[in-house]
């Protein structure tokens, strides 16, 4: 698979890829079955703003193997800076595709994060059929809100190594999941780890997702703000303004550099 260029916003490196290229690359890594795991992050405007305030998060994002554009405004900036097709792909969309599409039926999945109820619902959704077909989700784990003890971590590692999943979906929320993947990368003998945030809540039906037209128009943030205003108002109303400032500066620098090189 040919390499594609990357671009930066606010010091965060992102890969300029079309959605189908992301899906093909992750599926290829998962099918190869060779550890140590490749890491995948989905980076949106909020992630970029948060990374500017948290050096540890910024370092983790830039140490990720594949930084996927998750946000239409981020895709616009990437396409403008690289001149390539740069499409938005969310964690829930990739997770659903690899869990449901027939060509990926051979992949084994483990989900780390989410509530017990959400995990039960998502297992029922994707594993229904019982013994008549292979179980795509081979295991789940609802971690405590605190850091795991060394004993708990060792027990979790033993379980992962026994089940041998091809993909470990990490659903701990922005920053925490990326730092966790980097910290655990050398300890888990699996092909892929992907941080997908609230994907379990969306795919289990516990939280609604914006209509497709809003997602395509870059308005999913507005739908989420309307459904959870008290929790998300600061993230979107303040964070979006900060992101626009970072994006404008990055595009301006890009044009200045090109002008000097001309």
N, C-alpha and C positions, 0 to 999 in steps of 0.2 A: 504494500500500500504506500503510495507516494506521500512524502512529507508535505505538510501544508504550513504556511507561515503563521506566526503568532503576532499578537499585538498587545499593547499595555494600556491600561487605564488606571491612573492613581497608583502606579507601581505594581499592579496585579497583572500577571501574564495570563492571556487567554488564547485558546487555539481557534483559528479561523476555519471552521468546518461547517459543511452542510449537515442537516439533521441525520440523513441516511448514512453519512460517513461516520458519525459518532456511533450510531447503532452497529454498523458493520465492524468497527474497530473493537468495541467492547465485546461483541459476540465472538470475534476472532480470538481475543485474549482469553475469554472464558473457556472457549473450546480447546485452546492449546493446552490448558491444564498444567502449566508450569509455574510454580512459585519462584521467588517471592511475588506477592500480589502487585498488580498494577493498580494504581489509585485513580479514582475519577471524582471530580468535584463539579458541581453546577453553580456557576457564578452569575449572580444578578447584581443590580445596582446597589441593593442593601449590603451584599457581601463586600463589594468594593469599598463602600463608605466605611463599613465596620473594620475592614483590614487596615484602613488608614489610621485607625485609633488603637489598633492592637497589633504590635509587632510580631507576636507569636502566631497570630492568625495569618498575617501577611506572609510570614516565612513558611507556614504550612501550605498555603495556597500555591506558592511558587515552587514548592517541592512536590506537588501533585503531578502525576504522569499525564493526565488529560484534564484540562480546564475547559469545561463546556459552557458555551454562552447560554445563559438562562435569563432571557429578558430581551424584549424587542428593542428597547433603546440601546442596549449593549451591542446587539447584533447590527444596528444601524451604524454605530461608531466603528465596529470591526470591519464591516463592508466598505465603509468610506476610507478607512486607513489602509486596507489591504487590496482593495479593488476586486475582491473575490466574493463568492456567495457565502455569507456568514449567517446561518439561521439559528433561531432560538430553539432549544430543546430543553424541556424541563425534566427533572428527575422522575416524577410520577409517570410521565409519558414513556420514558425509556424503560422504566421498571415494568410497566404494564405490557409494553411490546415484547420484552424478553420473557415475561411470564406467560404470555397468552398465544403468541404467534406459533403456528405449527412447526416452522423450520427451526425453532429454538427449543423444541420439546425435550431435547436430550440434556439441557442444562439443569443443574441442581442449584437451588437458591436457599440462602439462610437470611433471615431478617433480624436485625439487632436494633431494638428501639421500638417505641410506641407502647400503648397500653395493652394489657392482657386482652381486653374486649376487642380492640382494633385488630390485634394479631389473630385472634380466633376468627374474626370475620374475614380477614384477607386469606387465611388458610382455607376456609370454606369456599371462598370465591374461586380460587385458582387450583385447589386440589380436589374439587368435587369430581366424582367418578370412582372414588374408592380404589379398590385393587384392580379395577378394569383398565386403568391407565397409570403410567408412572406419576408419582407425586413430585410435582415441580418444586414445592417448598418442603425441604427436608428437615427444617428446624427453625425455631424462633426463640428469641430471648428478650424479656422485658427487664432491662437493667435498672438498678436503683438510681434515684436522683443524685446520690452522692457518688464519689469515685469508688470503684470496686476495690476490695481488699486484695492483697496478693494471692490469698487462697481462692477467692472468687475468680480472679483473673486466670489462675492456673486451671481451675475447673472448666471455665469457659473455653480456654485453649484446647483442653483435652476433648471437649465435646465437638468443637469445630474440626479437629483433626480426625475424629472418629467418623463424622458425617461426610466429610470431604465435599463441601459445596463448591460449585464453580464460581458463584458470585455471592459476596456478603454485602447485603444492602444495609447501610448504616443510617439510622434515622434518629439522630440525636439533636438536630437543630444546627443552624449556622454557627460556625467557628468551633463549637465543641466536637462535631463529627469529623471535621477536617484534621484537627489536632489529634484526635483519637486514632484516626487511620494512620497518620504518620508515626505515631508512637507505637502502634501495634504492627506495623508493616513487616518488620523483621521477625515477628513472633508467630505469625500465622502462615501456614503452608497451603495457601489457596491462590487461585489465579487472579481474581479481581475483587477489589473493595470499592464501593461507590457510595458517596454520601448524598442522600436524597431527602433529607429534612422531613417534612410532614407527609411524605408519600403514603405512608401507612394510613394516615387519617383520611386522605383523599380516596385511595383505592379501596379502602374498607367501607366507604360511604359515610363515615362519621362526620366529615366536613364536606360541604359542597364546593365544586369547582366552577369557575366562571364559564359561561358559554364559549364555544369555540370562536365565535366572531370577536369576543372581547379579548381572548388570548391572542388571536392573530393581529389585532389592532394595538396590542401593547397595553391593554386596559385591565389585565387580570388583577393588578395591584388595587385598582379602584373597587373591583368586586370584593376582594378580600378585606379592604378597608371598610366597606359597607357592612360586611358580615361580622367583623370583629373590630369595631372602631376603638374601643377603649384599650385594647392590647396593641393595635397596629398603627394608631394615628401618628405617633412620633416616627416610626420606621419609614412610613411612606411620605407624609407631608414634609417633614424636615429632611429625611434621607434623600428623597428624590431631588430636592433643590441642591443639596450638596453634591449629588452625583452629576447633575447637569453642569455644575461648575467644573468638576474634574474632567468631564467629557469635553467641554469646550476648550479647556486648557490643553488637553491631549491632542485634539484635532488641530488647534492653532500651532502647537509645537511641531506636529507632523508636517504641516504646510510650510512652516519656516525651514525645516530641515530639507524638504524637497526643493524649495526655492534656492537654498544655498548650494545644493548639489547640482542644480541645473546649469 
